[in-house]
Amino acid sequence: MERTLIAATALLIATAAVSTAQEANAPEQAPPGDPFVQVSDALPLPEFIPGLGTLFVDPATLPAGPFLAYDHDGKLSATVYMTPLEELQNGTAYDDLATASDTVTGVDIYYNAGHPGVDKPHAHVVLFHDPDAKARLAK
C-alpha cells in the first residue's frame, strides 16, 4: 500500500507540474462564479474545512477537481485535487488538471480515507499559492 501511495504521489506531482500551464484563471476573491459551486452547498460538509478552506468545484471535473480553496476572508489560497487511489492503481491518469493560479509556493500530499463527495480512499494534493496560505487555511 505504501509503495502504491508513493507511486501515485509521484504521478500527481508530475501531473500538477505540467498542469500549471492549464490555469483555471480563478478569481482572487470568492465566490469564483459559474461553473463552480460551493462544496458545502452540495454536500454535507462544513463551509470552511480546516486545512482546506472554503472549497468550490466545477462538478464536471469530479472527482479530481481542481477544488478552489479560499481562506476566511475569501482570498484564493490553494488548488486542491482529490484523486481516488483505486483509480490510480487501475491506471487512471489525471492529465492537464487546471490550477487556480500559476504561483505555487508549497505542496502537501496526504491520504484521506473518504468523505462525502469522494467516498473512496484518495490522495489530497494541495498546491498553496502564497507563503502564508497554509497558515490561513489551518483554522
C-alpha positions, -999 to 999 in steps of 0.1 A, spaced: 0 0 0 28 24 9 46 17 -24 14 23 -43 8 56 -25 43 67 -32 39 59 -69 5 77 -70 21 107 -53 49 109 -78 23 107 -107 3 135 -91 33 158 -86 43 152 -122 7 160 -134 5 191 -112 38 204 -125 26 200 -161 -8 215 -153 5 249 -143 2 259 -179 -35 250 -178 -48 277 -154 -84 278 -143 -80 316 -140 -99 316 -108 -107 349 -93 -86 360 -63 -118 365 -42 -146 341 -35 -170 332 -49 -155 322 -83 -188 321 -102 -201 296 -128 -194 268 -134 -181 265 -98 -203 255 -69 -196 258 -32 -189 223 -20 -207 228 13 -239 238 -6 -238 205 -25 -226 180 2 -229 176 39 -196 193 47 -188 224 67 -185 257 49 -149 260 60 -128 229 63 -96 234 85 -66 228 63 -85 232 31 -107 263 35 -139 271 17 -140 249 -14 -155 255 -48 -155 229 -76 -168 226 -112 -189 194 -109 -178 184 -144 -142 179 -131 -151 155 -103 -136 136 -86 -102 150 -91 -111 187 -93 -95 212 -91 -111 224 -60 -105 261 -54 -97 268 -18 -104 302 -2 -95 314 33 -119 330 58 -115 364 41 -124 349 7 -88 351 -7 -78 323 -31 -52 303 -12 -48 269 -28 -58 245 -55 -68 210 -42 -70 177 -61 -87 146 -47 -77 115 -66 -91 81 -57 -63 57 -50 -82 28 -66 -84 47 -99 -47 55 -98 -39 19 -91 -61 8 -121 -41 31 -144 -64 62 -145 -43 93 -153 -55 128 -145 -39 148 -172 -39 185 -178 -55 194 -144 -61 231 -141 -46 252 -114 -63 282 -99 -30 302 -100 3 299 -117 20 307 -84 27 276 -62 48 281 -31 43 247 -15 26 214 -19 11 190 7 0 155 -3 -18 132 21 -41 102 24 -78 106 31 -100 75 39 -130 91 22 -157 117 29 -189 130 13 -183 137 -24 -152 114 -27 -162 84 -7 -134 61 -16 -98 64 -2 -79 91 -21 -50 114 -20 -54 151 -13 -29 171 -33 -29 208 -21 -10 234 -40 -6 266 -19 -5 299 -38 14 321 -14 38 316 16 10 324 42 -18 303 25 -13 272 46 -15 291 79 -47 310 67 -64 277 58 -53 259 90 -82 271 112 
